[in-house]
Amino acid sequence: MQGWGRLNDRQVMLLRRIADGDDLSAPEGVSYRISVRALQSRGLIRVSRKGGAWRATVTDVGRLYLVPGR
């Protein structure tokens, strides 16, 4: 389930945004949700919808992608 392949620029940017605390729950986050689902399918982030609210968080595996030189 956890892919170690390369991420595209958009996926890296989103992973960084989520790691920095942006859970993409705001309306402008909707346009990123297909890419977010791709990150989720690789086990790099966790997505929840509690009470209709969208929340994305980075997993431990996802944090490894953010290590310089990885």
N, CA, C and O atoms as a Tripos MOL2 file, in Angstrom:
@<TRIPOS>MOLECULE
protein
  280   279    70     0     0
PROTEIN
NO_CHARGES

@<TRIPOS>ATOM
      1 N           0.8150   -1.2000    0.0000 N.3       1 MET1
      2 CA          0.0000    0.0000    0.0000 C.3       1 MET1
      3 C           0.8550    1.2590    0.0000 C.2       1 MET1
      4 O           0.4700    2.2530   -0.6150 O.2       1 MET1
      5 N           1.9860    1.2490    0.6590 N.am      2 GLN2
      6 CA          2.7940    2.4450    0.7560 C.3       2 GLN2
      7 C           3.7960    2.4880   -0.3790 C.2       2 GLN2
      8 O           4.7310    1.6900   -0.4380 O.2       2 GLN2
      9 N           3.5830    3.4420   -1.2870 N.am      3 GLY3
     10 CA          4.4430    3.5430   -2.4560 C.3       3 GLY3
     11 C           5.6420    4.4270   -2.2120 C.2       3 GLY3
     12 O           5.5400    5.4870   -1.5930 O.2       3 GLY3
     13 N           6.7850    3.9750   -2.7080 N.am      4 TRP4
     14 CA          8.0030    4.7590   -2.5670 C.3       4 TRP4
     15 C           8.4150    5.3860   -3.8920 C.2       4 TRP4
     16 O           9.5610    5.8080   -4.0510 O.2       4 TRP4
     17 N           7.4960    5.4490   -4.8310 N.am      5 GLY5
     18 CA          7.7950    6.0770   -6.1160 C.3       5 GLY5
     19 C           7.9060    7.5860   -5.9700 C.2       5 GLY5
     20 O           7.6510    8.1570   -4.9100 O.2       5 GLY5
     21 N           8.2920    8.1990   -7.0620 N.am      6 ARG6
     22 CA          8.4320    9.6570   -7.0790 C.3       6 ARG6
     23 C           7.0650   10.3290   -7.0110 C.2       6 ARG6
     24 O           6.0670    9.8040   -7.5050 O.2       6 ARG6
     25 N           7.0490   11.4820   -6.3970 N.am      7 LEU7
     26 CA          5.8540   12.3110   -6.3660 C.3       7 LEU7
     27 C           6.0180   13.4150   -7.3960 C.2       7 LEU7
     28 O           7.1300   13.8710   -7.6600 O.2       7 LEU7
     29 N           4.8900   13.8450   -7.9830 N.am      8 ASN8
     30 CA          4.9840   14.9840   -8.8880 C.3       8 ASN8
     31 C           5.0240   16.2750   -8.0670 C.2       8 ASN8
     32 O           4.8080   16.2530   -6.8550 O.2       8 ASN8
     33 N           5.2980   17.3830   -8.7250 N.am      9 ASP9
     34 CA          5.4630   18.6630   -8.0210 C.3       9 ASP9
     35 C           4.2150   19.0420   -7.2290 C.2       9 ASP9
     36 O           4.3230   19.5380   -6.1080 O.2       9 ASP9
     37 N           3.0500   18.8180   -7.7920 N.am     10 ARG10
     38 CA          1.7970   19.1530   -7.1110 C.3      10 ARG10
     39 C           1.6330   18.3190   -5.8380 C.2      10 ARG10
     40 O           1.2070   18.8420   -4.8090 O.2      10 ARG10
     41 N           1.9650   17.0390   -5.8980 N.am     11 GLN11
     42 CA          1.8470   16.1720   -4.7320 C.3      11 GLN11
     43 C           2.8190   16.5800   -3.6310 C.2      11 GLN11
     44 O           2.4640   16.5710   -2.4530 O.2      11 GLN11
     45 N           4.0390   16.9370   -4.0080 N.am     12 VAL12
     46 CA          5.0260   17.3920   -3.0220 C.3      12 VAL12
     47 C           4.5410   18.6740   -2.3520 C.2      12 VAL12
     48 O           4.6250   18.8160   -1.1320 O.2      12 VAL12
     49 N           4.0350   19.6050   -3.1580 N.am     13 MET13
     50 CA          3.5320   20.8700   -2.6180 C.3      13 MET13
     51 C           2.3930   20.6150   -1.6350 C.2      13 MET13
     52 O           2.3410   21.2290   -0.5700 O.2      13 MET13
     53 N           1.4870   19.7160   -1.9880 N.am     14 LEU14
     54 CA          0.3630   19.4170   -1.1040 C.3      14 LEU14
     55 C           0.8120   18.7180    0.1680 C.2      14 LEU14
     56 O           0.3090   19.0140    1.2520 O.2      14 LEU14
     57 N           1.7490   17.7990    0.0430 N.am     15 LEU15
     58 CA          2.2660   17.1160    1.2210 C.3      15 LEU15
     59 C           2.8960   18.1190    2.1780 C.2      15 LEU15
     60 O           2.7090   18.0220    3.3910 O.2      15 LEU15
     61 N           3.6380   19.0760    1.6450 N.am     16 ARG16
     62 CA          4.2400   20.1240    2.4820 C.3      16 ARG16
     63 C           3.1700   21.0020    3.1350 C.2      16 ARG16
     64 O           3.2600   21.3200    4.3210 O.2      16 ARG16
     65 N           2.1680   21.3870    2.3610 N.am     17 ARG17
     66 CA          1.0920   22.2240    2.9200 C.3      17 ARG17
     67 C           0.3880   21.5210    4.0660 C.2      17 ARG17
     68 O           0.1210   22.1230    5.1060 O.2      17 ARG17
     69 N           0.0900   20.2500    3.8700 N.am     18 ILE18
     70 CA         -0.6000   19.4890    4.9130 C.3      18 ILE18
     71 C           0.3010   19.3370    6.1300 C.2      18 ILE18
     72 O          -0.1640   19.4770    7.2610 O.2      18 ILE18
     73 N           1.5820   19.0520    5.9170 N.am     19 ALA19
     74 CA          2.5320   18.9300    7.0320 C.3      19 ALA19
     75 C           2.6600   20.2460    7.7930 C.2      19 ALA19
     76 O           2.9070   20.2410    8.9990 O.2      19 ALA19
     77 N           2.4940   21.3680    7.1040 N.am     20 ASP20
     78 CA          2.5740   22.6880    7.7320 C.3      20 ASP20
     79 C           1.2740   23.0940    8.4320 C.2      20 ASP20
     80 O           1.1810   24.1870    8.9910 O.2      20 ASP20
     81 N           0.2690   22.2060    8.4000 N.am     21 GLY21
     82 CA         -0.9510   22.4780    9.1460 C.3      21 GLY21
     83 C          -2.1800   22.7900    8.3220 C.2      21 GLY21
     84 O          -3.2670   22.9210    8.8830 O.2      21 GLY21
     85 N          -2.0500   22.9160    7.0100 N.am     22 ASP22
     86 CA         -3.2190   23.1650    6.1600 C.3      22 ASP22
     87 C          -3.9250   21.8310    5.9390 C.2      22 ASP22
     88 O          -3.3720   20.9390    5.2950 O.2      22 ASP22
     89 N          -5.1330   21.6870    6.4620 N.am     23 ASP23
     90 CA         -5.8470   20.4150    6.3210 C.3      23 ASP23
     91 C          -6.7290   20.3750    5.0750 C.2      23 ASP23
     92 O          -7.4740   19.4190    4.8590 O.2      23 ASP23
     93 N          -6.6360   21.4210    4.2610 N.am     24 LEU24
     94 CA         -7.3710   21.5480    3.0010 C.3      24 LEU24
     95 C          -8.8850   21.5070    3.1880 C.2      24 LEU24
     96 O          -9.6210   21.1090    2.2840 O.2      24 LEU24
     97 N          -9.3350   21.9160    4.3540 N.am     25 SER25
     98 CA        -10.7740   21.9120    4.6290 C.3      25 SER25
     99 C         -11.4800   23.1520    4.0830 C.2      25 SER25
    100 O         -12.7060   23.1680    3.9740 O.2      25 SER25
    101 N         -10.7180   24.1840    3.7410 N.am     26 ALA26
    102 CA        -11.3110   25.4040    3.2020 C.3      26 ALA26
    103 C         -11.8180   25.1470    1.7820 C.2      26 ALA26
    104 O         -11.3420   24.2290    1.1140 O.2      26 ALA26
    105 N         -12.7720   25.9430    1.3190 N.am     27 PRO27
    106 CA        -13.3290   25.7420   -0.0280 C.3      27 PRO27
    107 C         -12.2770   25.7100   -1.1410 C.2      27 PRO27
    108 O         -12.4460   24.9810   -2.1170 O.2      27 PRO27
    109 N         -11.2050   26.4780   -1.0150 N.am     28 GLU28
    110 CA        -10.1890   26.4690   -2.0660 C.3      28 GLU28
    111 C          -9.3880   25.1530   -2.0860 C.2      28 GLU28
    112 O          -8.6570   24.8950   -3.0420 O.2      28 GLU28
    113 N          -9.5180   24.3380   -1.0620 N.am     29 GLY29
    114 CA         -8.8520   23.0440   -1.0380 C.3      29 GLY29
    115 C          -9.5180   21.9980   -1.9050 C.2      29 GLY29
    116 O          -8.9230   20.9550   -2.1780 O.2      29 GLY29
    117 N         -10.7320   22.2500   -2.3430 N.am     30 VAL30
    118 CA        -11.4850   21.2800   -3.1460 C.3      30 VAL30
    119 C         -10.7350   20.9100   -4.4230 C.2      30 VAL30
    120 O         -10.7420   19.7450   -4.8220 O.2      30 VAL30
    121 N         -10.0970   21.8680   -5.0600 N.am     31 SER31
    122 CA         -9.4180   21.5960   -6.3280 C.3      31 SER31
    123 C          -8.2140   20.6710   -6.1710 C.2      31 SER31
    124 O          -7.7130   20.1470   -7.1660 O.2      31 SER31
    125 N          -7.7460   20.4630   -4.9630 N.am     32 TYR32
    126 CA         -6.5880   19.6110   -4.7160 C.3      32 TYR32
    127 C          -6.9620   18.1890   -4.3120 C.2      32 TYR32
    128 O          -6.0780   17.3420   -4.1770 O.2      32 TYR32
    129 N          -8.2090   17.9130   -4.1220 N.am     33 ARG33
    130 CA         -8.6020   16.6650   -3.4870 C.3      33 ARG33
    131 C          -8.3310   15.4130   -4.3070 C.2      33 ARG33
    132 O          -8.1830   14.3380   -3.7260 O.2      33 ARG33
    133 N          -8.2600   15.5010   -5.6260 N.am     34 ILE34
    134 CA         -7.8920   14.3170   -6.4180 C.3      34 ILE34
    135 C          -6.4350   13.9510   -6.1350 C.2      34 ILE34
    136 O          -6.1080   12.7790   -5.9510 O.2      34 ILE34
    137 N          -5.5710   14.9520   -6.1030 N.am     35 SER35
    138 CA         -4.1600   14.6980   -5.7800 C.3      35 SER35
    139 C          -4.0170   14.1990   -4.3460 C.2      35 SER35
    140 O          -3.1760   13.3460   -4.0600 O.2      35 SER35
    141 N          -4.8350   14.7280   -3.4540 N.am     36 VAL36
    142 CA         -4.7980   14.2950   -2.0610 C.3      36 VAL36
    143 C          -5.1910   12.8230   -1.9510 C.2      36 VAL36
    144 O          -4.5890   12.0750   -1.1800 O.2      36 VAL36
    145 N          -6.1790   12.4130   -2.7050 N.am     37 ARG37
    146 CA         -6.5820   11.0060   -2.6850 C.3      37 ARG37
    147 C          -5.4590   10.1110   -3.2010 C.2      37 ARG37
    148 O          -5.3020    8.9880   -2.7220 O.2      37 ARG37
    149 N          -4.6790   10.5850   -4.1640 N.am     38 ALA38
    150 CA         -3.5340    9.8160   -4.6490 C.3      38 ALA38
    151 C          -2.4970    9.6520   -3.5350 C.2      38 ALA38
    152 O          -1.9280    8.5740   -3.3680 O.2      38 ALA38
    153 N          -2.2540   10.7160   -2.7780 N.am     39 LEU39
    154 CA         -1.3340   10.6310   -1.6450 C.3      39 LEU39
    155 C          -1.8750    9.6750   -0.5820 C.2      39 LEU39
    156 O          -1.1170    8.9190    0.0260 O.2      39 LEU39
    157 N          -3.1700    9.7150   -0.3670 N.am     40 GLN40
    158 CA         -3.7910    8.8260    0.6080 C.3      40 GLN40
    159 C          -3.6420    7.3650    0.1840 C.2      40 GLN40
    160 O          -3.3570    6.5040    1.0170 O.2      40 GLN40
    161 N          -3.8310    7.0860   -1.0910 N.am     41 SER41
    162 CA         -3.7470    5.7020   -1.5640 C.3      41 SER41
    163 C          -2.3300    5.1410   -1.4210 C.2      41 SER41
    164 O          -2.1440    3.9240   -1.3920 O.2      41 SER41
    165 N          -1.3400    6.0170   -1.3320 N.am     42 ARG42
    166 CA          0.0450    5.5900   -1.1360 C.3      42 ARG42
    167 C           0.4170    5.5260    0.3420 C.2      42 ARG42
    168 O           1.5430    5.1640    0.6840 O.2      42 ARG42
    169 N          -0.5190    5.8750    1.2130 N.am     43 GLY43
    170 CA         -0.2580    5.8210    2.6470 C.3      43 GLY43
    171 C           0.5260    7.0080    3.1760 C.2      43 GLY43
    172 O           1.0860    6.9380    4.2700 O.2      43 GLY43
    173 N           0.5770    8.1100    2.4100 N.am     44 LEU44
    174 CA          1.3620    9.2750    2.8160 C.3      44 LEU44
    175 C           0.5670   10.2690    3.6510 C.2      44 LEU44
    176 O           1.1410   11.0360    4.4250 O.2      44 LEU44
    177 N          -0.7250   10.2550    3.4980 N.am     45 ILE45
    178 CA         -1.5980   11.1070    4.3190 C.3      45 ILE45
    179 C          -2.8150   10.3040    4.7350 C.2      45 ILE45
    180 O          -3.1140    9.2490    4.1750 O.2      45 ILE45
    181 N          -3.5040   10.8270    5.7260 N.am     46 ARG46
    182 CA         -4.7590   10.2680    6.1990 C.3      46 ARG46
    183 C          -5.8330   11.3290    5.9700 C.2      46 ARG46
    184 O          -5.6210   12.5030    6.2730 O.2      46 ARG46
    185 N          -6.9640   10.9260    5.4460 N.am     47 VAL47
    186 CA         -8.0680   11.8440    5.1970 C.3      47 VAL47
    187 C          -9.2720   11.3630    5.9850 C.2      47 VAL47
    188 O          -9.6010   10.1770    5.9840 O.2      47 VAL47
    189 N          -9.9240   12.3000    6.6590 N.am     48 SER48
    190 CA        -11.1470   11.9530    7.3810 C.3      48 SER48
    191 C         -12.2300   12.9750    7.0530 C.2      48 SER48
    192 O         -11.9510   14.1090    6.6650 O.2      48 SER48
    193 N         -13.4430   12.5450    7.2170 N.am     49 ARG49
    194 CA        -14.5950   13.4330    7.0390 C.3      49 ARG49
    195 C         -15.5010   13.2340    8.2280 C.2      49 ARG49
    196 O         -16.4100   12.4030    8.2030 O.2      49 ARG49
    197 N         -15.2510   13.9920    9.2550 N.am     50 LYS50
    198 CA        -16.0480   13.9080   10.4790 C.3      50 LYS50
    199 C         -17.0330   15.0590   10.4930 C.2      50 LYS50
    200 O         -16.6430   16.2220   10.3960 O.2      50 LYS50
    201 N         -18.2990   14.7350   10.6130 N.am     51 GLY51
    202 CA        -19.3190   15.7740   10.6240 C.3      51 GLY51
    203 C         -19.3730   16.5530    9.3270 C.2      51 GLY51
    204 O         -19.7690   17.7190    9.3190 O.2      51 GLY51
    205 N         -18.9760   15.9210    8.2240 N.am     52 GLY52
    206 CA        -18.9890   16.5870    6.9270 C.3      52 GLY52
    207 C         -17.7760   17.4640    6.6660 C.2      52 GLY52
    208 O         -17.6430   18.0330    5.5830 O.2      52 GLY52
    209 N         -16.8830   17.5790    7.6580 N.am     53 ALA53
    210 CA        -15.6910   18.4070    7.4940 C.3      53 ALA53
    211 C         -14.5230   17.5540    7.0110 C.2      53 ALA53
    212 O         -14.2440   16.4990    7.5800 O.2      53 ALA53
    213 N         -13.8530   18.0020    5.9830 N.am     54 TRP54
    214 CA        -12.7040   17.3270    5.3870 C.3      54 TRP54
    215 C         -11.4590   17.6640    6.1960 C.2      54 TRP54
    216 O         -11.2340   18.8290    6.5250 O.2      54 TRP54
    217 N         -10.6490   16.6620    6.5200 N.am     55 ARG55
    218 CA         -9.3990   16.8820    7.2400 C.3      55 ARG55
    219 C          -8.3210   15.9780    6.6650 C.2      55 ARG55
    220 O          -8.5530   14.7830    6.4830 O.2      55 ARG55
    221 N          -7.1520   16.5230    6.3760 N.am     56 ALA56
    222 CA         -6.0270   15.7430    5.8890 C.3      56 ALA56
    223 C          -4.8500   15.9220    6.8420 C.2      56 ALA56
    224 O          -4.5570   17.0370    7.2760 O.2      56 ALA56
    225 N          -4.1790   14.8190    7.1650 N.am     57 THR57
    226 CA         -2.9930   14.8490    8.0180 C.3      57 THR57
    227 C          -1.9230   13.9470    7.4030 C.2      57 THR57
    228 O          -2.2410   12.9570    6.7430 O.2      57 THR57
    229 N          -0.6650   14.2940    7.6210 N.am     58 VAL58
    230 CA          0.4550   13.5250    7.0800 C.3      58 VAL58
    231 C           0.7490   12.3480    8.0060 C.2      58 VAL58
    232 O           0.7450   12.4950    9.2280 O.2      58 VAL58
    233 N           1.0040   11.1790    7.4170 N.am     59 THR59
    234 CA          1.3900    9.9980    8.1830 C.3      59 THR59
    235 C           2.9010   10.0230    8.4250 C.2      59 THR59
    236 O           3.6130   10.8660    7.8790 O.2      59 THR59
    237 N           3.3720    9.0960    9.2420 N.am     60 ASP60
    238 CA          4.8200    8.9860    9.4750 C.3      60 ASP60
    239 C           5.5570    8.6900    8.1720 C.2      60 ASP60
    240 O           6.6360    9.2310    7.9290 O.2      60 ASP60
    241 N           4.9820    7.8400    7.3430 N.am     61 VAL61
    242 CA          5.5980    7.5280    6.0480 C.3      61 VAL61
    243 C           5.6510    8.7850    5.1780 C.2      61 VAL61
    244 O           6.6490    9.0340    4.5020 O.2      61 VAL61
    245 N           4.5880    9.5670    5.1970 N.am     62 GLY62
    246 CA          4.5660   10.8150    4.4320 C.3      62 GLY62
    247 C           5.6430   11.7850    4.8760 C.2      62 GLY62
    248 O           6.2170   12.5020    4.0570 O.2      62 GLY62
    249 N           5.9190   11.8080    6.1740 N.am     63 ARG63
    250 CA          6.9700   12.7070    6.6840 C.3      63 ARG63
    251 C           8.3430   12.3220    6.1330 C.2      63 ARG63
    252 O           9.2100   13.1810    5.9740 O.2      63 ARG63
    253 N           8.5440   11.0330    5.8410 N.am     64 LEU64
    254 CA          9.8210   10.6100    5.2660 C.3      64 LEU64
    255 C          10.0530   11.2490    3.9000 C.2      64 LEU64
    256 O          11.1950   11.5200    3.5310 O.2      64 LEU64
    257 N           8.9920   11.4900    3.1570 N.am     65 TYR65
    258 CA          9.1180   12.1280    1.8480 C.3      65 TYR65
    259 C           9.5590   13.5860    1.9790 C.2      65 TYR65
    260 O          10.0560   14.1730    1.0190 O.2      65 TYR65
    261 N           9.3810   14.1590    3.1450 N.am     66 LEU66
    262 CA          9.7210   15.5550    3.3440 C.3      66 LEU66
    263 C          11.1490   15.7470    3.8700 C.2      66 LEU66
    264 O          11.6130   16.8760    4.0280 O.2      66 LEU66
    265 N          11.8340   14.6360    4.1360 N.am     67 VAL67
    266 CA         13.2160   14.7110    4.6130 C.3      67 VAL67
    267 C          14.1100   15.1240    3.4470 C.2      67 VAL67
    268 O          14.0680   14.5000    2.3870 O.2      67 VAL67
    269 N          14.9230   16.1730    3.6330 N.am     68 PRO68
    270 CA         15.8120   16.6070    2.5530 C.3      68 PRO68
    271 C          16.7030   15.4600    2.0690 C.2      68 PRO68
    272 O          17.2440   14.6970    2.8690 O.2      68 PRO68
    273 N          16.8430   15.3550    0.7650 N.am     69 GLY69
    274 CA         17.6770   14.3190    0.1800 C.3      69 GLY69
    275 C          16.9460   13.0110   -0.0790 C.2      69 GLY69
    276 O          17.5280   12.0870   -0.6480 O.2      69 GLY69
    277 N          15.6970   12.9140    0.3210 N.am     70 ARG70
    278 CA         14.9040   11.7050    0.1170 C.3      70 ARG70
    279 C          14.4460   11.6350   -1.3120 C.2      70 ARG70
    280 O          13.7590   10.6880   -1.6940 O.2      70 ARG70
@<TRIPOS>BOND
     1     1     2 1
     2     2     3 1
     3     3     4 2
     4     3     5 am
     5     5     6 1
     6     6     7 1
     7     7     8 2
     8     7     9 am
     9     9    10 1
    10    10    11 1
    11    11    12 2
    12    11    13 am
    13    13    14 1
    14    14    15 1
    15    15    16 2
    16    15    17 am
    17    17    18 1
    18    18    19 1
    19    19    20 2
    20    19    21 am
    21    21    22 1
    22    22    23 1
    23    23    24 2
    24    23    25 am
    25    25    26 1
    26    26    27 1
    27    27    28 2
    28    27    29 am
    29    29    30 1
    30    30    31 1
    31    31    32 2
    32    31    33 am
    33    33    34 1
    34    34    35 1
    35    35    36 2
    36    35    37 am
    37    37    38 1
    38    38    39 1
    39    39    40 2
    40    39    41 am
    41    41    42 1
    42    42    43 1
    43    43    44 2
    44    43    45 am
    45    45    46 1
    46    46    47 1
    47    47    48 2
    48    47    49 am
    49    49    50 1
    50    50    51 1
    51    51    52 2
    52    51    53 am
    53    53    54 1
    54    54    55 1
    55    55    56 2
    56    55    57 am
    57    57    58 1
    58    58    59 1
    59    59    60 2
    60    59    61 am
    61    61    62 1
    62    62    63 1
    63    63    64 2
    64    63    65 am
    65    65    66 1
    66    66    67 1
    67    67    68 2
    68    67    69 am
    69    69    70 1
    70    70    71 1
    71    71    72 2
    72    71    73 am
    73    73    74 1
    74    74    75 1
    75    75    76 2
    76    75    77 am
    77    77    78 1
    78    78    79 1
    79    79    80 2
    80    79    81 am
    81    81    82 1
    82    82    83 1
    83    83    84 2
    84    83    85 am
    85    85    86 1
    86    86    87 1
    87    87    88 2
    88    87    89 am
    89    89    90 1
    90    90    91 1
    91    91    92 2
    92    91    93 am
    93    93    94 1
    94    94    95 1
    95    95    96 2
    96    95    97 am
    97    97    98 1
    98    98    99 1
    99    99   100 2
   100    99   101 am
   101   101   102 1
   102   102   103 1
   103   103   104 2
   104   103   105 am
   105   105   106 1
   106   106   107 1
   107   107   108 2
   108   107   109 am
   109   109   110 1
   110   110   111 1
   111   111   112 2
   112   111   113 am
   113   113   114 1
   114   114   115 1
   115   115   116 2
   116   115   117 am
   117   117   118 1
   118   118   119 1
   119   119   120 2
   120   119   121 am
   121   121   122 1
   122   122   123 1
   123   123   124 2
   124   123   125 am
   125   125   126 1
   126   126   127 1
   127   127   128 2
   128   127   129 am
   129   129   130 1
   130   130   131 1
   131   131   132 2
   132   131   133 am
   133   133   134 1
   134   134   135 1
   135   135   136 2
   136   135   137 am
   137   137   138 1
   138   138   139 1
   139   139   140 2
   140   139   141 am
   141   141   142 1
   142   142   143 1
   143   143   144 2
   144   143   145 am
   145   145   146 1
   146   146   147 1
   147   147   148 2
   148   147   149 am
   149   149   150 1
   150   150   151 1
   151   151   152 2
   152   151   153 am
   153   153   154 1
   154   154   155 1
   155   155   156 2
   156   155   157 am
   157   157   158 1
   158   158   159 1
   159   159   160 2
   160   159   161 am
   161   161   162 1
   162   162   163 1
   163   163   164 2
   164   163   165 am
   165   165   166 1
   166   166   167 1
   167   167   168 2
   168   167   169 am
   169   169   170 1
   170   170   171 1
   171   171   172 2
   172   171   173 am
   173   173   174 1
   174   174   175 1
   175   175   176 2
   176   175   177 am
   177   177   178 1
   178   178   179 1
   179   179   180 2
   180   179   181 am
   181   181   182 1
   182   182   183 1
   183   183   184 2
   184   183   185 am
   185   185   186 1
   186   186   187 1
   187   187   188 2
   188   187   189 am
   189   189   190 1
   190   190   191 1
   191   191   192 2
   192   191   193 am
   193   193   194 1
   194   194   195 1
   195   195   196 2
   196   195   197 am
   197   197   198 1
   198   198   199 1
   199   199   200 2
   200   199   201 am
   201   201   202 1
   202   202   203 1
   203   203   204 2
   204   203   205 am
   205   205   206 1
   206   206   207 1
   207   207   208 2
   208   207   209 am
   209   209   210 1
   210   210   211 1
   211   211   212 2
   212   211   213 am
   213   213   214 1
   214   214   215 1
   215   215   216 2
   216   215   217 am
   217   217   218 1
   218   218   219 1
   219   219   220 2
   220   219   221 am
   221   221   222 1
   222   222   223 1
   223   223   224 2
   224   223   225 am
   225   225   226 1
   226   226   227 1
   227   227   228 2
   228   227   229 am
   229   229   230 1
   230   230   231 1
   231   231   232 2
   232   231   233 am
   233   233   234 1
   234   234   235 1
   235   235   236 2
   236   235   237 am
   237   237   238 1
   238   238   239 1
   239   239   240 2
   240   239   241 am
   241   241   242 1
   242   242   243 1
   243   243   244 2
   244   243   245 am
   245   245   246 1
   246   246   247 1
   247   247   248 2
   248   247   249 am
   249   249   250 1
   250   250   251 1
   251   251   252 2
   252   251   253 am
   253   253   254 1
   254   254   255 1
   255   255   256 2
   256   255   257 am
   257   257   258 1
   258   258   259 1
   259   259   260 2
   260   259   261 am
   261   261   262 1
   262   262   263 1
   263   263   264 2
   264   263   265 am
   265   265   266 1
   266   266   267 1
   267   267   268 2
   268   267   269 am
   269   269   270 1
   270   270   271 1
   271   271   272 2
   272   271   273 am
   273   273   274 1
   274   274   275 1
   275   275   276 2
   276   275   277 am
   277   277   278 1
   278   278   279 1
   279   279   280 2
@<TRIPOS>SUBSTRUCTURE
     1 MET1         2 RESIDUE 1 A MET
     2 GLN2         6 RESIDUE 1 A GLN
     3 GLY3        10 RESIDUE 1 A GLY
     4 TRP4        14 RESIDUE 1 A TRP
     5 GLY5        18 RESIDUE 1 A GLY
     6 ARG6        22 RESIDUE 1 A ARG
     7 LEU7        26 RESIDUE 1 A LEU
     8 ASN8        30 RESIDUE 1 A ASN
     9 ASP9        34 RESIDUE 1 A ASP
    10 ARG10       38 RESIDUE 1 A ARG
    11 GLN11       42 RESIDUE 1 A GLN
    12 VAL12       46 RESIDUE 1 A VAL
    13 MET13       50 RESIDUE 1 A MET
    14 LEU14       54 RESIDUE 1 A LEU
    15 LEU15       58 RESIDUE 1 A LEU
    16 ARG16       62 RESIDUE 1 A ARG
    17 ARG17       66 RESIDUE 1 A ARG
    18 ILE18       70 RESIDUE 1 A ILE
    19 ALA19       74 RESIDUE 1 A ALA
    20 ASP20       78 RESIDUE 1 A ASP
    21 GLY21       82 RESIDUE 1 A GLY
    22 ASP22       86 RESIDUE 1 A ASP
    23 ASP23       90 RESIDUE 1 A ASP
    24 LEU24       94 RESIDUE 1 A LEU
    25 SER25       98 RESIDUE 1 A SER
    26 ALA26      102 RESIDUE 1 A ALA
    27 PRO27      106 RESIDUE 1 A PRO
    28 GLU28      110 RESIDUE 1 A GLU
    29 GLY29      114 RESIDUE 1 A GLY
    30 VAL30      118 RESIDUE 1 A VAL
    31 SER31      122 RESIDUE 1 A SER
    32 TYR32      126 RESIDUE 1 A TYR
    33 ARG33      130 RESIDUE 1 A ARG
    34 ILE34      134 RESIDUE 1 A ILE
    35 SER35      138 RESIDUE 1 A SER
    36 VAL36      142 RESIDUE 1 A VAL
    37 ARG37      146 RESIDUE 1 A ARG
    38 ALA38      150 RESIDUE 1 A ALA
    39 LEU39      154 RESIDUE 1 A LEU
    40 GLN40      158 RESIDUE 1 A GLN
    41 SER41      162 RESIDUE 1 A SER
    42 ARG42      166 RESIDUE 1 A ARG
    43 GLY43      170 RESIDUE 1 A GLY
    44 LEU44      174 RESIDUE 1 A LEU
    45 ILE45      178 RESIDUE 1 A ILE
    46 ARG46      182 RESIDUE 1 A ARG
    47 VAL47      186 RESIDUE 1 A VAL
    48 SER48      190 RESIDUE 1 A SER
    49 ARG49      194 RESIDUE 1 A ARG
    50 LYS50      198 RESIDUE 1 A LYS
    51 GLY51      202 RESIDUE 1 A GLY
    52 GLY52      206 RESIDUE 1 A GLY
    53 ALA53      210 RESIDUE 1 A ALA
    54 TRP54      214 RESIDUE 1 A TRP
    55 ARG55      218 RESIDUE 1 A ARG
    56 ALA56      222 RESIDUE 1 A ALA
    57 THR57      226 RESIDUE 1 A THR
    58 VAL58      230 RESIDUE 1 A VAL
    59 THR59      234 RESIDUE 1 A THR
    60 ASP60      238 RESIDUE 1 A ASP
    61 VAL61      242 RESIDUE 1 A VAL
    62 GLY62      246 RESIDUE 1 A GLY
    63 ARG63      250 RESIDUE 1 A ARG
    64 LEU64      254 RESIDUE 1 A LEU
    65 TYR65      258 RESIDUE 1 A TYR
    66 LEU66      262 RESIDUE 1 A LEU
    67 VAL67      266 RESIDUE 1 A VAL
    68 PRO68      270 RESIDUE 1 A PRO
    69 GLY69      274 RESIDUE 1 A GLY
    70 ARG70      278 RESIDUE 1 A ARG
